[in-house]
């Protein structure tokens, strides 16, 4: 297996096996681990989501780290950003067993370097090389132990701190925890900021993570918002590192709008460092138009929150993210955090005394955008190069009024076709034309 957009991911117990997880733990320890002194050993904190396969893979991964002399602390079922937080606080490595938004039959492993930092391409390549050249372990094994509850208490305190003591007591909020990693924390977190909270999707059974719920199925939280007369809906994904919001009418507010709302708010308060925000190539053209009108610069990266994180660090910027709902407040976290972002959004709504629908509409207007996911026989990492002539032909038909983006999924055998155009009809026509080409070549 190879690293994709965010760690390694595949069908649990088939593509992603316990044997591989053990080897990955050993390889990661050799590449990422810092030698301990005579009194201490390098350390890794490991968390996981609610999938039935997670405990098996987590145990194997822990064994791999321990075999290389790394002390392991199990955090239990926690969100991915909680792992990054614990790693940053302890100056340790981090690992999360989760396939994020994928169905329960898949699983994955995300790794963090010491301090809770996502891995660069070079580091991932080094770990892959180590996997291919694995040698028997040498020396004493590390210890494996459960973490104490203080880590999660501190994490919740950290989330709440972004509101700087302000409350969302005027808001009724529906939170969909996707039957995932935030299931046990969501109610506590949002009650701590004073919201009137309704929590759904918080009864994981090992197989229902992301099943007709969460960020990939916002219709569920939208229905609950209308049923409960709520002001806002928050849908997390399986490992809670991203969110999709819903306004009081049940309309979806995606990551582009959330980032635009946050950027404009930070700019108005003089807190948007460098007056710049970082987004990816999937970000809607309407976002770019809105930021230009607001006097906010935009840095664009490849798809993947780790590329956003790199650009944030390189430029000293404070806000970035993806249309899919990964939003990064760089002064507060080393990765995207769905619950932290939700608290920041609720704080803006409460301070402005404006409904989310109003904030979203005034922040930006999306151009019609069509995304078609084409299932292919196997991953095609160079699909954009192979079909460059087809992309150029279709972009010329748009005559400068839109754009065409073709890219492989980093985690699944899919090719993503994204088209923006002046009208939905035109975007749909071009997207389906290109999807037909992809199917003919690669299925």
Legacy VTK file of the C-alpha trace (Angstrom):
# vtk DataFile Version 3.0
C-alpha trace
ASCII
DATASET POLYDATA
POINTS 443 float
0.000 0.000 0.000
1.041 3.582 -0.652
0.242 6.901 1.007
-2.668 8.777 -0.530
-4.036 12.263 0.082
-4.296 11.639 3.816
-2.404 8.585 5.054
-2.968 5.022 3.859
-6.462 3.697 3.294
-8.079 0.512 1.995
-10.490 -2.325 2.676
-9.892 -3.498 6.244
-8.502 -7.005 6.712
-8.005 -7.310 2.960
-5.985 -4.402 1.628
-5.228 -2.857 5.009
-4.261 -5.797 7.223
-2.963 -6.150 10.770
0.330 -7.371 9.338
0.692 -4.205 7.280
-0.251 -1.991 10.244
2.493 -3.617 12.327
5.055 -3.057 9.574
3.886 0.530 9.101
4.294 1.191 12.814
7.846 -0.125 12.691
8.701 1.862 9.544
7.175 5.067 10.924
9.083 4.640 14.176
12.362 4.341 12.297
11.727 7.415 10.162
9.886 9.672 12.632
11.109 8.539 16.029
13.682 10.565 17.898
16.192 8.583 19.936
15.432 8.732 23.633
18.081 9.361 26.235
18.979 6.985 29.061
15.846 8.037 30.955
13.221 8.415 28.225
12.048 6.725 25.035
10.418 8.324 21.999
6.630 8.341 22.305
3.581 8.018 20.061
-0.070 8.717 20.901
-2.602 6.585 19.027
-6.344 7.100 18.618
-9.040 5.522 16.499
-12.600 5.818 15.290
-15.590 3.535 15.864
-15.142 1.007 13.032
-15.219 -2.657 13.945
-11.736 -3.078 12.432
-10.130 -0.206 14.323
-9.119 -2.018 17.556
-7.380 -4.759 15.542
-5.403 -2.312 13.425
-4.668 -0.040 16.369
-3.218 -2.953 18.356
-1.037 -4.010 15.442
0.156 -0.455 14.812
1.001 -0.044 18.498
2.943 -3.302 18.444
4.960 -2.059 15.496
5.916 1.165 17.254
6.723 -0.677 20.487
8.896 -3.202 18.635
11.139 -0.293 17.641
11.471 0.999 21.190
8.730 3.641 21.057
6.460 4.089 24.078
2.791 3.981 23.061
-0.140 5.798 24.698
-3.604 4.689 23.619
-6.134 7.552 23.568
-9.114 5.348 22.703
-11.941 6.517 20.448
-11.138 10.174 19.789
-11.241 12.615 16.837
-8.187 12.930 14.614
-7.532 16.525 15.771
-7.495 15.266 19.382
-4.598 12.994 18.420
-2.771 15.952 16.854
-3.486 18.026 19.973
-2.134 15.320 22.304
0.962 14.873 20.133
1.616 18.607 20.119
1.157 18.888 23.875
3.446 15.923 24.599
5.962 16.600 21.816
5.207 13.078 20.601
4.420 11.372 17.315
0.767 10.682 16.549
-1.273 8.068 14.707
-4.991 7.827 13.974
-6.725 4.666 12.782
-9.622 5.898 10.660
-10.852 6.006 7.077
-12.509 9.367 7.733
-15.625 9.656 5.539
-15.297 6.211 3.892
-17.795 3.383 4.571
-17.219 1.228 7.647
-15.613 -1.626 5.670
-12.648 0.589 4.836
-10.069 1.788 7.299
-6.912 3.849 7.253
-3.933 5.101 9.215
-2.960 8.760 9.454
0.453 9.624 10.871
1.733 12.788 12.526
5.359 13.738 13.027
6.578 14.810 16.446
4.474 17.732 17.665
1.334 16.714 15.767
2.529 17.881 12.347
1.232 16.207 9.181
3.826 14.444 7.064
5.415 15.920 3.966
5.648 14.006 0.685
9.357 13.399 1.336
8.711 11.883 4.756
5.966 9.637 3.378
8.335 8.474 0.653
10.979 7.702 3.286
8.487 5.586 5.247
7.513 3.709 2.068
11.197 2.989 1.395
11.609 1.761 4.959
8.640 -0.584 4.483
10.389 -2.122 1.485
13.695 -2.550 3.338
12.496 -3.618 6.774
15.087 -5.278 9.026
14.499 -7.126 12.328
14.047 -4.810 15.322
16.975 -4.158 17.647
16.939 -3.284 21.351
14.323 -3.112 24.039
10.650 -2.714 23.126
8.669 0.320 24.150
5.860 0.342 26.692
2.189 0.299 25.741
-0.271 2.002 28.082
-3.638 3.714 28.120
-3.709 7.493 28.364
-5.326 9.246 31.294
-8.584 11.183 30.969
-6.801 14.520 31.414
-5.825 14.555 27.743
-9.441 14.704 26.573
-10.363 17.192 29.300
-7.587 19.454 28.075
-8.679 18.939 24.479
-12.253 20.015 25.235
-10.940 23.063 27.136
-8.809 23.871 24.091
-11.803 23.695 21.740
-13.940 25.932 23.931
-11.134 28.490 24.284
-11.520 29.643 20.674
-14.683 31.501 21.740
-12.633 33.483 24.295
-15.275 33.144 26.989
-18.207 34.125 24.773
-21.225 31.824 24.602
-23.650 30.601 21.955
-26.534 30.528 24.416
-28.882 32.170 21.916
-28.529 29.283 19.449
-30.186 25.898 19.112
-27.750 23.588 17.347
-28.135 20.095 15.903
-24.851 18.154 15.817
-24.517 14.995 13.722
-21.523 13.027 15.026
-21.641 10.542 12.095
-21.599 7.628 14.579
-17.887 8.275 14.564
-14.952 9.429 16.646
-16.720 12.468 18.163
-19.790 10.510 19.320
-18.838 10.589 23.004
-17.542 14.180 22.981
-19.950 16.181 20.842
-22.629 16.893 23.428
-20.102 17.938 26.080
-18.230 20.234 23.704
-21.233 22.154 22.418
-22.933 22.362 25.794
-19.713 23.896 27.134
-20.164 26.857 24.767
-23.719 27.325 26.015
-25.652 26.133 22.966
-29.009 24.398 23.206
-27.780 21.113 21.714
-29.498 18.243 19.946
-27.067 15.432 19.102
-27.755 12.752 16.501
-25.501 10.096 14.985
-23.909 9.389 18.368
-24.712 5.676 18.740
-21.861 3.847 16.974
-22.119 0.073 16.663
-18.932 -0.593 14.675
-20.682 -0.690 11.303
-22.803 2.469 11.113
-20.080 5.125 10.899
-20.923 7.585 8.062
-23.999 5.486 7.221
-26.602 7.969 5.907
-25.269 10.527 8.376
-22.459 12.993 8.943
-20.694 15.374 6.578
-21.091 13.131 3.541
-24.867 12.927 4.030
-25.973 16.406 5.205
-29.622 15.676 4.380
-29.870 13.932 7.748
-28.779 16.926 9.802
-30.842 19.241 7.581
-33.961 17.196 8.337
-33.186 17.332 12.059
-32.646 21.107 11.946
-36.088 21.607 10.464
-37.698 19.124 12.866
-36.202 20.800 15.943
-36.525 24.400 14.739
-32.774 24.792 15.135
-30.655 27.754 14.072
-27.693 25.737 12.813
-26.806 22.172 11.919
-23.276 20.787 12.211
-22.388 17.527 10.443
-19.007 16.043 11.335
-17.285 13.256 9.419
-16.180 9.918 10.829
-12.965 11.176 12.415
-14.299 14.694 13.111
-11.553 16.616 11.348
-14.060 18.364 9.079
-17.650 19.567 9.020
-20.472 20.674 6.777
-22.947 23.199 8.203
-26.660 23.680 7.538
-28.617 26.901 8.054
-32.063 27.226 9.633
-33.759 26.572 6.297
-31.936 23.272 5.844
-29.600 24.656 3.177
-26.060 23.286 3.123
-23.180 25.668 3.905
-19.983 24.073 2.606
-16.339 24.589 3.466
-15.888 27.391 0.925
-18.625 29.451 2.573
-17.393 28.681 6.093
-13.855 29.783 5.190
-15.208 32.919 3.491
-17.304 33.795 6.572
-14.314 33.258 8.871
-11.916 35.191 6.635
-14.187 38.224 6.432
-14.752 38.130 10.201
-11.025 37.860 10.966
-10.252 40.625 8.474
-12.786 42.931 10.121
-11.162 42.316 13.509
-7.620 42.817 12.225
-6.802 39.171 12.953
-6.348 37.794 9.416
-2.568 37.777 9.322
-1.197 38.974 5.968
-4.818 39.563 4.844
-4.538 36.191 3.123
-6.344 32.851 3.137
-5.171 29.465 1.783
-7.447 27.141 -0.216
-7.137 24.336 -2.787
-7.782 23.984 -6.487
-11.259 22.589 -5.718
-12.370 25.884 -4.178
-15.207 27.518 -6.098
-14.379 30.454 -8.368
-17.046 32.428 -6.540
-14.831 32.281 -3.429
-11.971 33.920 -5.334
-14.273 36.643 -6.617
-15.588 37.322 -3.096
-12.125 37.471 -1.528
-10.916 39.854 -4.213
-13.867 42.125 -3.488
-13.079 41.988 0.244
-9.409 42.840 -0.279
-8.261 39.397 0.861
-5.463 37.568 -0.923
-5.791 33.891 -1.831
-3.056 31.253 -1.993
-4.081 28.086 -3.874
-2.582 24.632 -3.267
-3.087 21.093 -4.496
-6.001 19.174 -2.987
-5.312 17.889 0.529
-5.295 19.643 3.869
-1.610 18.847 4.403
-0.770 21.056 1.411
-2.909 23.786 2.920
-1.033 23.348 6.198
2.326 23.631 4.424
1.266 26.863 2.707
-0.054 28.277 5.983
3.271 27.566 7.680
5.387 28.818 4.777
3.479 32.106 4.518
2.722 32.651 8.187
-1.016 32.727 7.449
-3.741 31.854 9.954
-6.712 30.496 7.989
-7.125 27.926 5.260
-9.042 24.869 4.203
-11.027 22.938 1.662
-14.489 22.984 0.174
-15.044 19.543 1.722
-15.052 21.115 5.182
-11.471 20.796 6.386
-10.902 24.221 7.943
-7.641 25.086 9.658
-7.174 27.846 12.202
-3.395 27.698 12.302
-3.062 29.626 15.565
-5.204 27.022 17.320
-4.507 23.642 15.705
-1.994 21.705 13.626
-4.745 20.127 11.519
-8.366 20.607 10.499
-10.801 20.229 13.393
-14.535 19.991 12.769
-15.653 20.838 16.302
-13.218 23.724 16.686
-14.403 25.167 13.372
-18.029 24.740 14.427
-17.410 26.682 17.649
-15.705 29.462 15.677
-18.692 29.590 13.322
-21.222 29.666 16.174
-19.218 32.463 17.775
-19.424 34.537 14.574
-23.175 33.947 14.345
-23.717 34.919 17.985
-21.513 38.035 17.816
-22.976 39.267 14.556
-26.574 38.496 15.583
-27.118 37.398 11.985
-28.431 33.986 10.890
-26.038 31.634 9.141
-28.110 31.896 5.950
-27.464 35.650 5.840
-23.757 35.316 6.625
-23.273 32.652 3.971
-25.141 34.557 1.273
-23.244 37.780 1.895
-19.830 36.087 2.150
-19.805 34.628 -1.378
-21.898 33.397 -4.281
-20.910 30.021 -5.702
-20.656 29.524 -9.428
-22.520 26.417 -10.594
-20.163 23.525 -9.930
-20.601 19.907 -10.939
-18.493 17.132 -9.407
-18.680 13.667 -10.970
-16.852 10.782 -9.308
-15.992 8.148 -11.899
-15.167 4.687 -10.546
-12.172 3.219 -12.372
-10.532 -0.201 -12.436
-7.513 1.020 -10.492
-6.107 4.334 -9.337
-4.836 6.573 -12.174
-2.460 9.088 -10.539
-1.494 10.722 -13.857
-5.022 10.996 -15.251
-4.723 14.778 -15.759
-1.674 14.289 -17.974
-3.192 11.409 -19.917
-6.365 13.372 -20.693
-4.818 16.849 -20.975
-6.021 17.296 -24.581
-9.608 16.480 -23.612
-9.484 18.922 -20.695
-8.074 21.674 -22.947
-10.800 21.062 -25.535
-13.594 21.364 -22.988
-12.080 24.416 -21.280
-11.933 26.160 -24.643
-15.663 25.542 -25.021
-16.244 27.458 -21.770
-14.508 30.481 -23.324
-13.050 31.766 -20.058
-16.333 31.643 -18.133
-15.434 28.547 -16.126
-12.853 25.860 -15.558
-12.304 22.094 -15.713
-10.397 20.109 -13.101
-9.537 16.428 -13.400
-7.769 14.577 -10.599
-7.499 11.120 -9.045
-8.835 10.422 -5.596
-6.013 10.061 -3.111
-7.823 7.336 -1.197
-10.126 5.417 -3.565
-10.140 4.070 -7.180
-11.996 7.144 -8.394
-11.325 9.947 -10.839
-12.926 13.232 -9.841
-14.247 15.445 -12.630
-15.063 18.980 -11.518
-16.479 21.655 -13.811
-17.542 25.229 -13.055
-19.433 27.274 -15.589
-21.725 30.258 -15.916
-24.798 28.014 -15.835
-25.561 24.687 -14.193
-26.642 23.263 -17.543
-23.278 24.083 -19.145
-21.307 22.725 -16.166
-23.321 19.501 -16.221
-22.828 19.043 -19.961
-19.059 19.501 -19.830
-18.627 17.357 -16.703
-20.550 14.439 -18.163
-18.680 14.747 -21.471
-15.362 14.390 -19.637
-16.696 11.638 -17.352
-17.623 9.652 -20.466
-14.050 9.971 -21.700
-12.693 8.768 -18.345
-15.011 5.747 -18.320
-14.027 4.799 -21.855
-10.306 4.915 -21.028
-10.090 3.514 -17.508
-13.035 1.199 -16.760
LINES 1 444
443 0 1 2 3 4 5 6 7 8 9 10 11 12 13 14 15 16 17 18 19 20 21 22 23 24 25 26 27 28 29 30 31 32 33 34 35 36 37 38 39 40 41 42 43 44 45 46 47 48 49 50 51 52 53 54 55 56 57 58 59 60 61 62 63 64 65 66 67 68 69 70 71 72 73 74 75 76 77 78 79 80 81 82 83 84 85 86 87 88 89 90 91 92 93 94 95 96 97 98 99 100 101 102 103 104 105 106 107 108 109 110 111 112 113 114 115 116 117 118 119 120 121 122 123 124 125 126 127 128 129 130 131 132 133 134 135 136 137 138 139 140 141 142 143 144 145 146 147 148 149 150 151 152 153 154 155 156 157 158 159 160 161 162 163 164 165 166 167 168 169 170 171 172 173 174 175 176 177 178 179 180 181 182 183 184 185 186 187 188 189 190 191 192 193 194 195 196 197 198 199 200 201 202 203 204 205 206 207 208 209 210 211 212 213 214 215 216 217 218 219 220 221 222 223 224 225 226 227 228 229 230 231 232 233 234 235 236 237 238 239 240 241 242 243 244 245 246 247 248 249 250 251 252 253 254 255 256 257 258 259 260 261 262 263 264 265 266 267 268 269 270 271 272 273 274 275 276 277 278 279 280 281 282 283 284 285 286 287 288 289 290 291 292 293 294 295 296 297 298 299 300 301 302 303 304 305 306 307 308 309 310 311 312 313 314 315 316 317 318 319 320 321 322 323 324 325 326 327 328 329 330 331 332 333 334 335 336 337 338 339 340 341 342 343 344 345 346 347 348 349 350 351 352 353 354 355 356 357 358 359 360 361 362 363 364 365 366 367 368 369 370 371 372 373 374 375 376 377 378 379 380 381 382 383 384 385 386 387 388 389 390 391 392 393 394 395 396 397 398 399 400 401 402 403 404 405 406 407 408 409 410 411 412 413 414 415 416 417 418 419 420 421 422 423 424 425 426 427 428 429 430 431 432 433 434 435 436 437 438 439 440 441 442
